[in-house]
Every structure is written in structure tokens, then in C-alpha cells.
Amino acid sequence: MRSPVNGVIVRWRLEGSFGQFELRVLTPDGGSIYTGAGTSGPQTAIGTGLETFPADLPISAGQTIGLDNLGSSNLGVAVTSGEAGFWQPPLADGATSAAVLEVNRELAFNADVQPAPTITSVSPASGFVNGGTAVTISGTDFEGAGAVTFGGTPTSSFTVDSESQIAAVAPAAAAGPVAVSVTTVAGTATSSQFFAYLSPVAPVSPAPVVVKCVVPNIVGKHLKAAKGKIRARHCRVGHVVRLEGVTGKTGTVAKQNPKSGKVRTVGSKVNLKLGT
């Protein structure tokens, strides 16, 4: 059974066996010749049912696995059309030797290989320098991820939602683009897409409103109406001169000072002369 990918063996299983065994990685060298390339710690099978054991054993594409029988153990086999190879004594790491092949039998064990992770996208692609942006990282083989970093800075919080998605919170960082990385037992993946840290944009204060006295045209208006227009334009009623016999109710503005359209400071006076 050859591994199709580079990765790490994270667990292995035995069935129909009892005794002490250790898992071994083998590099094929042609025919029945192999080189020992790595060994897990010993594990003890206590029954003949299916048993699962943890491992942390690197394996490369094309390598295969074997078992070392440590002592008087019984290894389960099945009658098949395949063949099994044996070494006596067990093949040591770094040693190269041909296996003794036995046909029509297969050893009852297997292993799970976790490939190195990959990152395909980071969304959103930017956030502010003070951190806290919720980021979704998509890719493959995120199982058991132990670290997520933004430009080398570990995130304060992340959750492995599935083998293909991680929900992370971006940490605080300096402004600029950074790469996102995910680390599992099988290796570290670094994104080709950068996450951009942005500086917050200060709000722009509106320009202050400058209020002016804009003198209205009040010639011909009765005094009450003239006063209303003057105040509406942020001006103030100034000195009122009445011709003889003219009252505020009967007279109209015959003359004003300043003239209509002049711009003065708020509260500037507009003087009136009432006539008939």
C-alpha cells in the first residue's frame, strides 16, 4: 500500500492481532527491496478486534508502510490474491534489504495519511490594523490545525469548521499586506493571496457654516413685514424714521440703508425710512 501524497501518518489500525507492534515507513528500491525510512512508537494490541493507534510519522508519496513484530506477537492475516513481505530481524531505519515474500496473503492493518494543508482563498481580503476582522480561510486538509498566523502573528481565535474551512479573527498588526498561514501536523500552508491591513480613515468634519447678514429688499413693505424679512436674513432692525403723519401701520418703507444685497456680519443694523 503506497501513499499517494506527501504527509503525516496520524493513526493506524490493526485487526485480528495481539501483542506489541510498531508502524514503519518503507521506501521501495525496486522489486522486493526496501529501505527503512521511519518508525512510530510501539503500541500494544490487546485483542483480536479492530484497534486504532495514534501516530505522528512523516511519509512521502510513493513510500509504503510495514509493521515490526516486537516479540511473541500474533499478526492477523487474510487470504487474498496479494502478497506480503517479511524481514527477520525487522528492517531497521536506514537499512536496505529484500523482503521474503509470501503470496496469497495480506496483513490486516492500514494507516491514515494526512496531506499537508493548502490555502485557496482568504475572505475578506482586508481589515483594520487594530484587528478583530472575522476572516474565512478556505483550502484543504485543515484537520487538527494547531496554528493560524497573519504575517507571522498568531491569531487570538480560530475554529476549524471543516477540513476545507477555518474561521479566524485577524490579530492587530501594522498597515500593509501580509500572508496568512495554517499549520497542521503535516506542515504549514501559506496563502498566495495577501490580507491587507488598513489604517482607519479619520472622519472629515464638515466645514463650519458661516452665517452672514444678507440685506433683503424691503422697499415698499409695511413695517411689520419689513422687520420679519430683516430678521430672517440674520440682520437687525436699526433706526426707523417716519415722515410726518406716517405710522407703522399705514406707512411703507421708502428707503433702506444698507441697500438690498449687501452682505454684513450677523446682527448688522438695517435703517428704515417710512413714507406713504
C-alpha positions as CSV (number, residue, x, y, z in Angstrom):
1,M,0.0,0.0,0.0
2,R,1.8,3.1,-1.3
3,S,1.0,6.6,-0.1
4,P,-0.4,8.8,-3.0
5,V,0.6,12.0,-1.2
6,N,3.3,13.6,1.0
7,G,2.0,14.0,4.5
8,V,2.0,12.5,8.0
9,I,0.5,9.2,9.3
10,V,-1.8,10.4,12.0
11,R,-3.3,7.0,13.0
12,W,-3.1,3.3,12.1
13,R,-5.3,0.2,12.7
14,L,-4.8,-3.5,13.4
15,E,-7.4,-6.3,13.3
16,G,-7.1,-9.9,14.4
17,S,-3.8,-9.2,16.1
18,F,-2.4,-9.2,19.7
19,G,0.9,-8.3,21.1
20,Q,3.3,-5.3,20.6
21,F,3.9,-3.7,17.3
22,E,5.3,-0.6,15.8
23,L,4.5,1.0,12.4
24,R,7.3,1.5,9.9
25,V,7.6,3.6,6.7
26,L,9.5,1.9,3.9
27,T,11.0,3.3,0.7
28,P,10.7,0.9,-2.3
29,D,14.0,0.4,-4.1
30,G,12.8,-1.9,-6.8
31,G,11.2,-5.4,-6.7
32,S,11.1,-6.6,-3.1
33,I,13.9,-4.4,-1.9
34,Y,13.1,-1.6,0.6
35,T,14.8,0.9,2.8
36,G,13.6,1.6,6.4
37,A,12.6,5.3,6.5
38,G,11.0,5.9,9.9
39,T,9.3,4.2,12.8
40,S,6.4,5.1,15.2
41,G,6.4,4.3,18.9
42,P,5.4,0.8,20.0
43,Q,1.8,0.0,20.6
44,T,0.1,-3.0,22.2
45,A,-2.9,-4.7,20.7
46,I,-4.9,-6.4,23.5
47,G,-7.5,-8.3,21.5
48,T,-8.3,-9.6,18.1
49,G,-10.9,-6.9,17.2
50,L,-10.2,-3.7,15.3
51,E,-7.9,-1.4,17.3
52,T,-6.8,2.2,16.4
53,F,-3.5,3.8,17.5
54,P,-2.2,7.4,17.2
55,A,0.9,8.3,15.2
56,D,3.0,11.2,14.0
57,L,5.1,9.7,11.3
58,P,6.1,11.5,8.1
59,I,5.6,9.7,4.8
60,S,6.3,10.8,1.2
61,A,4.3,9.9,-1.9
62,G,5.4,6.5,-3.2
63,Q,6.5,5.2,0.2
64,T,4.7,2.3,1.8
65,I,4.1,1.1,5.4
66,G,5.0,-2.1,7.3
67,L,4.8,-3.4,10.8
68,D,7.5,-4.6,13.2
69,N,6.5,-7.5,15.4
70,L,8.1,-6.8,18.8
71,G,8.4,-10.2,20.5
72,S,5.9,-13.0,20.5
73,S,3.0,-11.2,18.9
74,N,0.4,-12.6,16.5
75,L,-0.4,-10.6,13.4
76,G,-3.7,-11.0,11.7
77,V,-3.5,-12.0,8.0
78,A,-6.2,-12.6,5.3
79,V,-6.1,-15.0,2.4
80,T,-6.1,-12.8,-0.8
81,S,-4.6,-12.7,-4.2
82,G,-1.9,-10.3,-3.0
83,E,1.5,-10.9,-1.3
84,A,3.1,-9.8,2.0
85,G,6.8,-9.2,2.6
86,F,8.7,-10.1,5.8
87,W,12.1,-9.3,7.3
88,Q,13.8,-11.3,10.1
89,P,15.1,-9.5,12.1
90,P,12.9,-6.4,11.4
91,L,14.3,-3.9,8.9
92,A,16.0,-1.0,10.7
93,D,15.7,2.6,9.8
94,G,18.3,3.4,7.1
95,A,18.9,-0.3,6.3
96,T,18.1,-1.7,2.8
97,S,17.2,-5.3,2.3
98,A,15.0,-7.5,0.2
99,A,11.8,-8.9,1.9
100,V,10.9,-12.5,1.9
101,L,7.6,-12.6,0.0
102,E,4.6,-14.8,0.9
103,V,1.8,-14.9,-1.7
104,N,-1.9,-15.2,-1.4
105,R,-2.0,-13.4,2.0
106,E,-2.4,-9.8,3.2
107,L,-1.6,-8.3,6.6
108,A,-4.7,-6.9,8.5
109,F,-3.5,-3.3,9.1
110,N,-3.8,0.1,7.5
111,A,-3.0,3.8,8.2
112,D,-4.5,7.2,7.6
113,V,-2.2,9.8,5.9
114,Q,-3.0,13.5,6.3
115,P,-1.6,15.5,3.5
116,A,0.0,18.9,4.0
117,P,-2.7,21.7,4.1
118,T,-3.3,24.2,1.2
119,I,-4.9,27.6,1.2
120,T,-7.1,28.6,-1.8
121,S,-8.7,31.9,-0.6
122,V,-8.9,34.4,2.3
123,S,-12.1,36.4,2.7
124,P,-12.4,39.3,3.2
125,A,-9.0,40.4,1.8
126,S,-8.5,43.3,4.1
127,G,-9.2,44.6,7.7
128,F,-8.1,47.4,10.0
129,V,-4.8,47.5,11.9
130,N,-6.5,47.3,15.3
131,G,-7.5,43.7,14.5
132,G,-10.8,41.9,15.1
133,T,-11.8,41.3,11.5
134,A,-13.6,37.9,11.1
135,V,-11.8,36.0,8.3
136,T,-12.8,32.8,6.5
137,I,-9.8,30.7,5.2
138,S,-10.7,28.1,2.6
139,G,-8.4,25.3,1.4
140,T,-7.8,21.6,2.0
141,D,-6.6,19.3,4.8
142,F,-7.1,21.6,7.8
143,E,-7.9,18.7,10.1
144,G,-6.3,19.3,13.5
145,A,-4.9,22.7,12.6
146,G,-2.8,23.9,15.5
147,A,-1.9,27.5,14.5
148,V,-3.2,30.3,12.2
149,T,-1.0,33.3,11.7
150,F,-1.3,36.6,9.8
151,G,2.2,37.8,8.7
152,G,3.7,35.6,11.4
153,T,1.4,36.9,14.2
154,P,-0.8,34.2,15.8
155,T,-4.5,34.9,15.7
156,S,-6.1,35.1,19.1
157,S,-9.0,33.0,18.0
158,F,-9.7,30.4,15.3
159,T,-12.1,27.5,14.7
160,V,-11.6,24.6,12.3
161,D,-15.1,24.4,10.8
162,S,-14.2,21.5,8.4
163,E,-11.2,20.1,6.6
164,S,-11.7,22.8,4.0
165,Q,-12.6,25.9,6.1
166,I,-11.3,27.8,9.1
167,A,-12.9,30.8,10.8
168,A,-10.3,33.1,12.3
169,V,-10.1,36.5,13.9
170,A,-7.3,38.7,12.4
171,P,-4.9,40.0,15.1
172,A,-3.7,43.6,15.3
173,A,-0.8,44.4,13.0
174,A,0.9,47.3,11.2
175,A,-0.6,48.6,8.0
176,G,0.3,46.7,4.8
177,P,-0.2,43.3,3.1
178,V,0.6,40.0,4.9
179,A,0.4,36.3,4.1
180,V,-1.9,34.0,6.0
181,S,-0.6,30.6,7.2
182,V,-2.2,27.5,8.6
183,T,-0.1,24.8,10.4
184,T,-1.2,21.2,11.0
185,V,0.8,18.1,11.9
186,A,1.5,17.6,8.2
187,G,3.1,21.0,7.5
188,T,2.3,24.7,7.0
189,A,0.4,26.3,4.1
190,T,0.9,29.9,3.3
191,S,-1.6,31.9,1.2
192,S,-0.6,33.4,-2.2
193,Q,-3.3,35.9,-1.6
194,F,-2.4,38.7,0.9
195,F,-4.5,40.0,3.7
196,A,-4.2,43.8,3.7
197,Y,-4.1,45.7,6.9
198,L,-5.7,49.2,6.6
199,S,-5.3,52.3,8.8
200,P,-8.7,53.7,9.9
201,V,-9.7,56.8,8.0
202,A,-10.3,59.8,10.3
203,P,-13.8,61.2,9.8
204,V,-13.9,64.5,7.9
205,S,-15.5,67.3,9.9
206,P,-17.9,69.4,7.9
207,A,-16.8,73.0,7.2
208,P,-18.2,75.4,9.7
209,V,-21.3,77.3,8.4
210,V,-20.5,81.0,8.4
211,V,-23.8,83.0,8.9
212,K,-23.9,86.4,7.4
213,C,-26.4,89.3,7.4
214,V,-27.6,89.5,3.8
215,V,-29.7,92.7,3.4
216,P,-33.1,92.0,1.9
217,N,-35.1,94.2,-0.4
218,I,-37.8,95.8,1.8
219,V,-38.7,99.0,-0.1
220,G,-42.5,99.1,-0.4
221,K,-43.1,96.7,2.5
222,H,-45.1,97.6,5.6
223,L,-43.0,97.9,8.7
224,K,-44.1,94.6,10.2
225,A,-43.3,92.7,7.0
226,A,-40.0,94.6,6.6
227,K,-38.9,93.6,10.2
228,G,-39.7,90.0,9.5
229,K,-37.6,89.9,6.3
230,I,-34.7,91.7,8.0
231,R,-34.6,89.2,10.9
232,A,-35.0,86.2,8.5
233,R,-31.7,87.3,6.8
234,H,-29.8,87.4,10.2
235,C,-29.9,91.2,10.3
236,R,-31.3,93.6,12.9
237,V,-33.8,96.4,12.6
238,G,-32.0,99.7,13.1
239,H,-33.2,103.3,13.3
240,V,-36.7,103.8,11.9
241,V,-37.5,107.3,10.6
242,R,-41.2,108.2,9.9
243,L,-42.3,111.1,7.8
244,E,-44.9,113.4,9.5
245,G,-48.2,111.8,9.7
246,V,-47.0,108.3,8.9
247,T,-47.5,105.4,11.3
248,G,-46.1,101.9,11.4
249,K,-49.4,100.5,10.2
250,T,-50.1,103.0,7.4
251,G,-46.6,103.7,6.1
252,T,-44.3,101.6,3.9
253,V,-40.5,101.5,3.5
254,A,-39.5,104.3,1.2
255,K,-35.8,104.0,1.8
256,Q,-33.4,101.5,3.4
257,N,-29.7,101.6,4.4
258,P,-27.7,99.5,3.5
259,K,-29.2,98.7,0.1
260,S,-30.6,95.3,-0.8
261,G,-27.9,92.6,-1.5
262,K,-25.2,94.0,0.8
263,V,-23.5,91.3,3.0
264,R,-22.7,92.3,6.6
265,T,-21.8,90.5,9.8
266,V,-24.6,88.7,11.7
267,G,-26.8,91.2,13.5
268,S,-25.9,94.2,11.4
269,K,-28.5,97.0,11.5
270,V,-30.7,98.0,8.6
271,N,-32.1,101.5,8.9
272,L,-35.5,102.3,7.5
273,K,-37.4,105.4,6.4
274,L,-41.2,105.2,6.3
275,G,-43.3,107.1,3.9
276,T,-46.7,106.9,2.3
